[in-house]
Amino acid sequence: MKDKLTKYILLCLLVCIGTGCEQTEMPSNANIGKEVNVRFSLGMLPAEGTDTRASAPHLPEVENLIYDIWVLQFNENGILLDTETKYYPREGESGLYVEDFEATLIAAQNSTVCLVVNTDDPTISWPNNFPAFQRMLLDVQASNDLSLRDRMPMCGYWQGNVTGDGQVLSALLCRMMTRINLVVNNQTDAALAGGTVALENVPTRAYVYPRINQEALPDDAYTSEGFSDSFTSIASEASQEFYYYIAPNICSGEDHATKVTVTSGDKTWSVTLGTSAPDEADRIYTLYANNYYTFTLNLK
C-alpha cells in the first residue's frame, strides 16, 4: 500500500511537472527585470478516489469554479519577487470555470510561478522564499454543505523562463481539500432514530504546495469546534450518505487520525479513518489532498 501511495503522489507531481515545466526561450538581456504580459492556460489534476461520483460528482462547472487567483513569482534563487505578487479577483459574485487568464510577471530566467486559487483574501502575507512557501499552511473551510464546494481552494505552478511577448504558461491546478463520502448502513434489526454522525480531528489548515514527505500537521491545524450531522431515521437494512470537505489530514499516527462516531439512542459506533484498511500492518492514517474517499460503516 505504501508503494502504491508513493507512486500515486509521484504521478501527481510528475503530471504537474510535465505541465508546469517547459522549455522556453531565454529572455533577452534588455527585457530581464521588466514587466511582461503572459497568458496562463489552466487545467485540473483529476481527483483520485472510488466509485461514488454518481451520487455527488465532481463537476467542472461546480467544483472547479474560480473566484480569485494569487500569482506569486520566485526567481531562480527561490526569492519572492514582491513587486509581482498579484491578487486577481473575479468581477461580481459568481465564479467562473477559467481555462486561461492574463497576468503580469517579470521577465526572468528559471522562475517558479505559483498560483493559489479561491483564498477569498487579498491581504495574505506570503513567505519571501520558495522553501518557506512549500511549508506554508493556509486556512481553509471544512464543511458538510455540498453547496459550498464551488469555492474549492486550489494550487498550481509553472517553472521556466519568463519572456512575455504573448507567452502561454500551462499549469495544472490541484484541489487543496479532501472529500469524505460516508455511507452509514443500518444492519441492526430496528430503525435508528434521532442519531448523530460526528467527526473528530478535522483539519482546517492545508499545505499550499503539494510535495512528498510533508511534515505532520501541528495541533493548531485542527478545529476545536464540533463537526457533526444529525439524521431523523435510518430504517433497518437501509443506508444514508454524508459528505464532508476537510483539509488533508497529514498525520503520523492514530492520535491525530480523523475519527467518525455514530450515535443513536444508547448505541455508539466508532471508526478511525485512513488511506489504508484498518487490518493492514503499519496502517496509513493520512488523508491526501485532491482525493475523495468512500468509507462504508456497517452498523450491527
C-alpha positions in Angstrom: 0.0 0.0 0.0 2.8 2.4 0.8 4.4 1.7 -2.6 1.1 2.4 -4.3 0.6 5.7 -2.4 4.2 6.8 -3.2 3.7 6.0 -6.8 0.4 8.0 -6.9 1.9 11.0 -5.2 4.9 10.8 -7.6 2.5 10.5 -10.5 0.6 13.7 -9.4 3.8 15.6 -9.1 5.1 14.3 -12.4 1.9 15.3 -14.1 2.3 18.8 -12.6 5.9 18.9 -13.5 5.2 17.7 -17.1 2.7 20.6 -17.5 4.4 23.1 -15.3 7.9 22.9 -16.5 8.5 24.0 -20.1 11.5 24.5 -22.4 11.2 28.2 -23.2 13.4 30.8 -24.9 15.8 32.8 -22.8 14.6 36.4 -22.1 16.7 39.0 -23.8 19.1 40.9 -21.6 17.1 44.1 -22.5 13.9 42.6 -21.1 15.2 40.9 -17.9 13.7 42.6 -14.8 10.9 44.3 -16.8 7.2 43.7 -16.6 5.8 41.5 -19.3 2.3 40.2 -20.1 1.7 36.4 -20.2 -1.3 34.2 -20.5 -1.9 31.2 -18.3 -3.6 28.1 -19.7 -5.1 26.2 -16.7 -6.1 22.6 -16.4 -7.3 20.5 -13.4 -5.5 17.5 -12.0 -8.1 14.7 -11.8 -9.3 13.7 -8.4 -8.4 10.2 -7.2 -11.0 8.1 -5.4 -13.6 5.4 -5.6 -16.9 4.9 -7.4 -19.4 7.3 -5.8 -19.3 10.1 -8.4 -22.9 9.4 -9.5 -24.3 10.4 -6.1 -22.3 13.6 -5.7 -20.0 14.1 -8.6 -17.0 16.4 -9.1 -18.4 18.7 -11.8 -16.1 21.1 -13.5 -18.8 23.8 -13.6 -19.2 23.4 -9.8 -16.0 22.3 -8.0 -13.6 24.0 -10.4 -15.1 27.5 -10.3 -12.5 30.3 -9.7 -13.3 33.4 -7.8 -9.8 34.8 -7.3 -6.2 33.9 -8.1 -3.0 34.8 -6.3 0.1 34.8 -8.6 3.5 34.5 -6.9 6.8 34.6 -8.9 10.0 33.3 -7.3 13.3 33.9 -9.0 16.0 31.3 -9.8 17.3 31.6 -6.2 13.9 31.0 -4.7 13.3 34.6 -3.6 9.8 36.0 -4.0 9.5 39.0 -6.4 7.3 41.1 -4.2 6.5 43.6 -6.9 4.8 40.8 -8.9 2.7 39.2 -6.1 -0.7 40.0 -7.5 -4.3 39.2 -6.5 -6.8 38.8 -9.4 -10.4 38.8 -8.1 -13.3 37.9 -10.3 -15.7 40.7 -11.0 -19.1 40.2 -9.4 -20.2 37.4 -7.1 -20.3 34.4 -9.4 -17.4 32.2 -10.1 -16.0 31.2 -13.5 -14.6 28.0 -14.8 -11.4 29.6 -16.0 -9.3 27.9 -18.7 -7.0 30.8 -19.3 -6.3 34.3 -18.0 -3.8 37.1 -18.4 -1.3 38.2 -15.8 1.8 40.4 -15.5 5.1 38.9 -14.5 8.8 39.9 -14.5 11.0 38.7 -17.4 13.5 36.3 -15.7 15.3 33.1 -16.1 14.4 29.9 -14.2 11.3 31.3 -12.5 8.8 29.4 -10.4 5.4 30.9 -10.7 2.8 29.6 -8.2 -1.0 30.1 -8.5 -3.2 29.9 -5.3 -6.9 29.9 -6.1 -10.0 30.8 -4.1 -8.4 32.2 -0.9 -11.1 35.0 -0.7 -8.4 37.1 1.0 -6.5 39.9 -0.8 -4.3 40.6 2.3 -2.4 37.4 2.7 1.3 37.9 3.8 3.3 35.4 1.7 6.7 34.0 2.7 9.6 35.7 0.9 11.2 32.5 -0.3 10.2 29.3 -2.0 11.2 26.8 0.7 9.1 28.6 3.3 6.2 28.8 0.8 6.3 25.0 0.4 5.9 24.6 4.1 3.1 27.2 4.4 -0.3 26.3 5.8 -3.4 28.1 4.6 -6.7 28.3 6.5 -9.5 26.6 4.6 -13.1 26.0 5.3 -14.1 22.5 6.4 -17.7 21.8 5.5 -20.5 19.3 5.3 -22.5 21.5 3.0 -22.2 20.5 -0.7 -23.5 23.9 -1.7 -20.1 25.4 -0.6 -18.0 23.2 -2.8 -17.8 25.8 -5.6 -15.2 27.7 -3.6 -12.6 25.0 -3.6 -9.1 26.2 -2.7 -6.6 25.1 -5.3 -2.9 25.5 -6.2 -0.7 25.0 -9.2 2.7 26.1 -10.5 4.8 26.7 -13.6 8.6 26.7 -14.0 10.7 28.1 -16.8 12.0 31.3 -18.4 9.5 34.2 -18.4 9.9 36.0 -21.7 6.5 37.7 -22.3 5.5 38.6 -25.8 2.3 36.5 -25.8 3.9 33.6 -23.9 1.4 31.0 -22.8 2.2 29.3 -19.4 0.4 25.9 -18.8 -0.4 24.9 -15.3 -2.4 22.2 -13.6 -4.5 23.1 -10.5 -4.8 20.7 -7.6 -7.6 20.9 -5.0 -6.2 21.6 -1.6 -9.1 19.6 0.0 -10.1 16.1 0.8 -13.6 14.9 0.3 -15.1 12.2 2.5 -18.1 10.2 1.3 -19.5 8.4 4.4 -22.1 5.6 3.8 -23.9 4.6 7.0 -25.6 1.1 6.7 -28.1 0.1 9.3 -27.7 -3.6 9.7 -29.5 -3.8 13.0 -33.0 -5.3 13.4 -34.6 -1.9 14.1 -34.7 1.6 12.7 -32.1 4.1 14.1 -33.9 7.3 15.2 -32.6 10.7 16.4 -29.0 9.9 15.7 -25.8 11.9 15.0 -22.7 11.5 12.9 -19.7 13.3 14.4 -16.1 13.8 13.1 -13.1 14.3 15.3 -9.6 15.5 14.4 -10.9 17.6 11.5 -8.1 19.8 10.0 -8.9 23.3 8.8 -5.4 24.2 7.6 -3.9 22.8 4.5 -0.4 22.9 2.9 -0.5 25.3 -0.1 2.1 23.4 -2.1 1.9 19.6 -2.8 5.0 17.6 -2.1 6.2 14.3 -0.9 7.1 13.7 2.8 5.2 16.7 4.2 5.5 17.3 7.9 2.6 16.1 10.1 0.1 18.9 10.8 0.6 20.8 14.0 -2.0 20.6 16.8 -3.4 24.1 15.9 -4.3 22.9 12.4 -7.3 21.0 13.8 -10.6 22.6 14.6 -11.7 22.6 18.3 -15.4 23.1 17.3 -17.9 20.3 16.9 -18.2 18.9 13.4 -21.4 16.8 13.1 -24.6 15.9 11.3 -27.9 14.6 12.5 -30.4 12.2 11.0 -34.0 11.6 11.8 -34.2 7.9 11.0 -32.4 5.2 9.1 -34.6 2.1 8.6 -33.3 -1.4 9.2 -31.3 -2.6 6.1 -31.3 1.0 4.7 -28.4 3.4 4.4 -27.7 7.1 4.4 -24.8 9.1 2.8 -23.0 12.0 4.3 -20.4 14.2 2.6 -17.6 16.3 4.1 -14.8 18.6 2.8 -11.8 18.9 5.1 -8.2 19.9 4.8 -6.0 16.9 4.0 -5.1 15.2 7.3 -1.3 14.8 7.1 -0.7 12.8 10.3 2.0 10.4 11.5 -0.2 8.2 13.7 -3.6 7.3 15.1 -3.7 10.1 17.7 -4.4 12.7 15.1 -6.3 10.5 12.6 -9.8 11.5 11.6 -12.4 9.5 13.5 -16.2 9.1 12.9 -18.7 8.3 15.7 -22.3 7.4 15.0 -24.7 7.6 18.0 -28.4 6.6 18.1 -30.2 6.2 21.5 -27.9 4.3 23.8 -25.8 2.8 21.0 -22.5 4.1 19.7 -20.3 3.0 16.8 -16.8 4.5 16.1 -14.2 4.0 13.4 -10.8 5.6 12.6 -10.3 6.7 9.0 -7.2 6.3 6.9 -5.9 5.7 3.4 -5.2 2.1 4.1 -7.6 -0.5 5.6 -7.9 -1.0 9.4 -6.5 -4.5 9.3 -3.3 -3.5 7.3 0.0 -3.6 9.1 1.6 -0.1 9.5 -1.7 1.5 8.6 -1.5 4.9 6.9 -3.9 7.3 8.6 -3.1 10.3 6.3 -5.9 11.5 4.0 -4.4 13.1 1.0 -5.3 16.3 -1.0 -7.2 16.1 -4.2 -8.7 12.7 -3.2 -12.2 11.6 -2.5 -12.6 8.7 0.0 -15.6 6.5 0.4 -16.0 4.8 3.8 -18.8 2.4 4.5 -19.9 1.9 8.1 -21.9 -1.2 8.7 -23.7 -0.8 12.0 -24.6 -4.1 13.6 
